[in-house]
Amino acid sequence: MNVVFNNDRIKAEISRLEAENRAKQGAPTADELAAQYDEVRDAAMAKGQYGAAVAAITGRARLFGLDKDASADEPERRRLADAEVVEARRIARIRLLEAG
C-alpha cells in the first residue's frame, strides 16, 4: 500500500479529487476567509476591542503564510570585535579630515 501512495501520479490525482470535493462542499477560499478576517477586524476596532483586532490581523497573516520568521532567512550577523571598531573609527576620522 505504501508503494501506491508514493506514486506521484496517484498523489496528484488524490490532491485533485480532494480539491474537487472541497469545492463541491463549498469550502471557503482564501479570499473569502481574508474578507471575513477584515470584517472581524473592523468590528473589533469599532468597539475598541484591540486584542480581537490583533487576532484577526494575525489570522489573516497566517492565512497567507506571513507568520513565518523572516530572520530565519537572513544570514547571521557577526558582532565586530573591539579592534575592528577602533579601526573603523580611525578610518572614518581620516576620511572626515580628508573631506573637510
VMD Tcl script that draws the C-alpha trace (Angstrom):
set ca {
  {0.00 0.00 0.00}
  {2.92 2.36 0.69}
  {4.08 1.96 -2.91}
  {0.71 3.20 -4.17}
  {0.81 6.38 -2.09}
  {4.41 7.11 -3.08}
  {3.48 7.26 -6.78}
  {3.46 10.91 -7.95}
  {0.57 10.39 -10.37}
  {-1.58 8.91 -7.62}
  {-0.66 11.72 -5.23}
  {-1.62 14.28 -7.85}
  {-4.95 12.55 -8.52}
  {-5.73 12.38 -4.80}
  {-4.96 16.09 -4.46}
  {-7.17 16.89 -7.45}
  {-10.06 14.84 -6.05}
  {-9.69 16.43 -2.60}
  {-9.78 19.91 -4.15}
  {-12.81 18.96 -6.22}
  {-14.54 17.63 -3.10}
  {-13.79 20.81 -1.15}
  {-15.24 22.87 -3.99}
  {-18.40 20.77 -4.03}
  {-18.83 21.18 -0.29}
  {-18.47 24.93 -0.56}
  {-15.21 25.19 1.35}
  {-14.23 28.86 1.65}
  {-11.46 30.26 -0.49}
  {-8.51 32.16 0.95}
  {-10.02 35.41 -0.36}
  {-13.33 34.69 1.36}
  {-11.58 33.93 4.63}
  {-9.48 37.09 4.29}
  {-12.68 39.13 3.83}
  {-14.12 37.56 7.00}
  {-10.96 38.45 8.93}
  {-11.25 42.02 7.63}
  {-14.88 42.24 8.82}
  {-13.96 40.94 12.26}
  {-11.01 43.35 12.49}
  {-13.18 46.33 11.53}
  {-15.91 45.41 14.01}
  {-13.38 44.86 16.80}
  {-11.69 48.20 16.12}
  {-15.06 49.98 16.11}
  {-15.82 48.52 19.55}
  {-12.36 49.24 20.93}
  {-11.57 45.54 21.24}
  {-7.98 45.83 20.11}
  {-6.97 42.33 21.20}
  {-9.62 40.83 18.93}
  {-8.49 43.13 16.11}
  {-4.89 41.97 16.51}
  {-6.07 38.34 16.49}
  {-7.90 38.96 13.20}
  {-4.84 40.61 11.69}
  {-2.67 37.70 12.84}
  {-5.14 35.19 11.42}
  {-5.11 36.93 8.05}
  {-1.31 36.95 8.05}
  {-1.23 33.23 8.80}
  {-3.73 32.59 6.04}
  {-1.22 33.95 3.53}
  {1.86 32.43 5.18}
  {3.18 35.72 6.53}
  {3.63 34.42 10.05}
  {6.98 32.83 9.26}
  {10.07 34.22 10.95}
  {11.77 36.36 8.31}
  {15.01 36.48 10.30}
  {15.49 32.76 9.68}
  {16.23 33.58 6.03}
  {18.84 36.20 6.85}
  {22.48 35.26 7.37}
  {23.68 35.53 10.92}
  {25.29 38.87 11.64}
  {28.55 38.85 13.49}
  {29.41 41.40 16.14}
  {32.51 43.46 15.42}
  {35.49 42.85 17.66}
  {36.75 45.82 19.68}
  {39.81 46.12 17.47}
  {37.62 46.27 14.36}
  {35.52 49.06 15.90}
  {38.66 51.05 16.76}
  {39.98 50.60 13.21}
  {36.65 51.62 11.65}
  {36.60 54.79 13.77}
  {40.20 55.59 12.78}
  {39.37 55.22 9.08}
  {36.21 57.33 9.49}
  {38.24 60.14 11.16}
  {40.82 60.08 8.37}
  {38.10 60.32 5.72}
  {36.39 63.16 7.56}
  {39.67 65.09 7.77}
  {40.37 64.49 4.09}
  {36.87 65.62 3.11}
  {36.74 68.67 5.34}
}
mol new
graphics top color blue
foreach p $ca { graphics top sphere $p radius 0.5 }
foreach p [lrange $ca 0 end-1] q [lrange $ca 1 end] { graphics top cylinder $p $q radius 0.2 }
display resetview
